[in-house]
Structure formats: C-alpha cells, structure tokens
C-alpha cells in the first residue's frame, strides 16, 4: 500500500472519529464549533494530498458526509475521490 493511500485512509478515519464524537456530544446537548472546524481542516488536507482542488470539492463534501453516515464504504469513497482527482487535474 502506498504512503498517500495510507495517509488518506488515516485522515478518513480521523474525520469519521471526529464526526462520531461530535454526534455523541450533540446527543447530550453539547455543540462544539471547533469539531466542525477540525473536520473541515482535515478534509481540506485530505483533498490536498490527493490533488483535489478544495474550491471544487462541493460534491466531495456531500460524498464525505455519506461516508461519515455509513451510507458508502471506504473503498467507494476512495474510488469516487480518485475519479474527482483525475477529472480535475
């Protein structure tokens, strides 16, 4: 497995962990804006590492939300992200 893929998978796991923690905290009435900001920053790094223009990631953020909700699997997200990286470059 190449380094970029390993880092991408780790960042995806971090985004998922942050999303789950934010949801858990919101369940007890705590809303932390910093969690949303961290997710945004990690997502921006994730896209940058994969050569995706952050200004053109609207659909990718929707797909990222689907990934975090469990609607799509990791390999599906990785495939979609690769397609965006190829088409935008």
C-alpha positions, 0 to 999 in steps of 0.5 A: 500500500502506498504512503498517500493511500495510507495517509488518506485512509488515516485522515478518513478515519480521523474525520469519521472519529471526529464526526462520531464524537461530535454526534455523541456530544450533540446527543447530550446537548453539547455543540462544539464549533471547533469539531466542525472546524477540525473536520473541515481542516482535515478534509481540506488536507485530505483533498490536498494530498490527493490533488483535489482542488478544495474550491471544487470539492462541493460534491466531495463534501456531500460524498464525505458526509455519506461516508461519515453516515455509513451510507458508502464504504471506504473503498467507494469513497476512495474510488469516487475521490480518485475519479474527482482527482483525475477529472480535475487535474 
